[in-house]
Amino acid sequence: MDTSPRAWLRRFRPRSETAHARLLCLPPGGASAAFYRPWVPLLPEEVELIAVQYPGRLDRIAEPGIGRMARMVEVLRPVVLSLLDRPVALFEHSLGASIAFEVARRIEQQDDARLLWVVVSGRPPPDRPRPGNRHLDDDLLWQDLCRLGGVPEEILDYPGVRAMAIGAVRTNYRLIETYRPTEGPPLTSPLAAWLGTADPEVTEDEARVWAKFTGAEFELRMFDGDHFYFAPARQAVVGEVVRGVLDRLRDRGDR
């Protein structure tokens, strides 16, 4: 497996040499870096979006997926560190939120580096794990994808689509269903927990518990919608992401 930043990172417009901050986005289970491509036209020049491409996706389809959190964090840590010549904010949804939290924790503990902002979306906090065995049963896995709204209705009945989708997400489900949080102090980076009002994966009370996982500023935001609340309200949600990034740049005196 190629562990270089070039293999893991995707930009959807030319590399910016003038951006004040980088927004690193981790996609949810089953999705590729292209999940965040529609965000790019909504971002100002000050913020450069970079998305993570997991192995087993699109141009990395020939690479085996990573089904253990420890290995994912081991590989992603130097990838994120390669971007820290400028302030980096993380936005991550669902599976990506758990990965990003563990990567941020490892970076702070081992590298004494602080992220500009960490936004965890649509995910319970680390002390509320969701163990399971859906990754062992294709029918259960498919049912869960459909339950979350991650499969468009117009392709639900196509067996070929089902086979391809399950193959792409099985290792992601294994990773999150076997994940147990590591011991360690809270983050020193500002943290936000975002969710949809009708998200079946996380409740408002659960999302509030994320506050204890940072010693810095915490923010809870709720948006109308389900697990993928930001799809129908993309412009408003991206606007809030930009506002949060630029506000924290000002707080640090970087803008």
URWOQUI-V516661 format. One record per residue. N is the residue number from 1. RES is the residue in three letters. BURIAL is 1 if it has 9 or more other ideal C-beta (glycine too) atoms within 8 Angstrom, else 0. Layout:
[[N	RES	BURIAL] [N	RES	BURIAL]]
This chain:
[[1	MET	0] [2	ASP	0] [3	THR	0] [4	SER	0] [5	PRO	1] [6	ARG	0] [7	ALA	1] [8	TRP	1] [9	LEU	1] [10	ARG	1] [11	ARG	1] [12	PHE	0] [13	ARG	0] [14	PRO	0] [15	ARG	0] [16	SER	0] [17	GLU	0] [18	THR	0] [19	ALA	1] [20	HIS	1] [21	ALA	1] [22	ARG	1] [23	LEU	1] [24	LEU	1] [25	CYS	1] [26	LEU	1] [27	PRO	1] [28	PRO	1] [29	GLY	1] [30	GLY	1] [31	ALA	1] [32	SER	1] [33	ALA	1] [34	ALA	1] [35	PHE	1] [36	TYR	1] [37	ARG	1] [38	PRO	0] [39	TRP	1] [40	VAL	1] [41	PRO	0] [42	LEU	1] [43	LEU	1] [44	PRO	0] [45	GLU	0] [46	GLU	1] [47	VAL	1] [48	GLU	1] [49	LEU	1] [50	ILE	1] [51	ALA	1] [52	VAL	1] [53	GLN	1] [54	TYR	1] [55	PRO	1] [56	GLY	1] [57	ARG	1] [58	LEU	0] [59	ASP	0] [60	ARG	1] [61	ILE	0] [62	ALA	0] [63	GLU	1] [64	PRO	0] [65	GLY	1] [66	ILE	1] [67	GLY	1] [68	ARG	1] [69	MET	1] [70	ALA	0] [71	ARG	1] [72	MET	1] [73	VAL	1] [74	GLU	0] [75	VAL	1] [76	LEU	1] [77	ARG	1] [78	PRO	1] [79	VAL	1] [80	VAL	1] [81	LEU	1] [82	SER	0] [83	LEU	1] [84	LEU	0] [85	ASP	0] [86	ARG	1] [87	PRO	1] [88	VAL	1] [89	ALA	1] [90	LEU	1] [91	PHE	1] [92	GLU	1] [93	HIS	1] [94	SER	1] [95	LEU	1] [96	GLY	1] [97	ALA	1] [98	SER	1] [99	ILE	1] [100	ALA	1] [101	PHE	1] [102	GLU	1] [103	VAL	1] [104	ALA	1] [105	ARG	1] [106	ARG	1] [107	ILE	1] [108	GLU	1] [109	GLN	0] [110	GLN	0] [111	ASP	1] [112	ASP	0] [113	ALA	0] [114	ARG	0] [115	LEU	1] [116	LEU	1] [117	TRP	1] [118	VAL	1] [119	VAL	1] [120	VAL	1] [121	SER	1] [122	GLY	1] [123	ARG	1] [124	PRO	1] [125	PRO	1] [126	PRO	0] [127	ASP	0] [128	ARG	0] [129	PRO	1] [130	ARG	0] [131	PRO	0] [132	GLY	0] [133	ASN	0] [134	ARG	1] [135	HIS	1] [136	LEU	0] [137	ASP	0] [138	ASP	0] [139	ASP	0] [140	LEU	1] [141	LEU	1] [142	TRP	1] [143	GLN	0] [144	ASP	1] [145	LEU	1] [146	CYS	1] [147	ARG	0] [148	LEU	1] [149	GLY	0] [150	GLY	1] [151	VAL	1] [152	PRO	0] [153	GLU	0] [154	GLU	0] [155	ILE	0] [156	LEU	0] [157	ASP	0] [158	TYR	0] [159	PRO	0] [160	GLY	0] [161	VAL	1] [162	ARG	1] [163	ALA	0] [164	MET	0] [165	ALA	1] [166	ILE	1] [167	GLY	0] [168	ALA	1] [169	VAL	1] [170	ARG	1] [171	THR	1] [172	ASN	1] [173	TYR	1] [174	ARG	1] [175	LEU	1] [176	ILE	1] [177	GLU	1] [178	THR	1] [179	TYR	1] [180	ARG	0] [181	PRO	0] [182	THR	0] [183	GLU	0] [184	GLY	0] [185	PRO	0] [186	PRO	0] [187	LEU	1] [188	THR	0] [189	SER	1] [190	PRO	1] [191	LEU	1] [192	ALA	1] [193	ALA	1] [194	TRP	1] [195	LEU	1] [196	GLY	1] [197	THR	1] [198	ALA	0] [199	ASP	1] [200	PRO	0] [201	GLU	1] [202	VAL	1] [203	THR	0] [204	GLU	0] [205	ASP	0] [206	GLU	1] [207	ALA	1] [208	ARG	1] [209	VAL	1] [210	TRP	1] [211	ALA	1] [212	LYS	0] [213	PHE	1] [214	THR	1] [215	GLY	0] [216	ALA	1] [217	GLU	0] [218	PHE	1] [219	GLU	1] [220	LEU	1] [221	ARG	1] [222	MET	1] [223	PHE	1] [224	ASP	0] [225	GLY	1] [226	ASP	1] [227	HIS	1] [228	PHE	1] [229	TYR	1] [230	PHE	1] [231	ALA	0] [232	PRO	0] [233	ALA	1] [234	ARG	1] [235	GLN	0] [236	ALA	0] [237	VAL	1] [238	VAL	1] [239	GLY	1] [240	GLU	1] [241	VAL	1] [242	VAL	1] [243	ARG	0] [244	GLY	1] [245	VAL	1] [246	LEU	1] [247	ASP	0] [248	ARG	1] [249	LEU	1] [250	ARG	1] [251	ASP	0] [252	ARG	0] [253	GLY	0] [254	ASP	0] [255	ARG	0]]
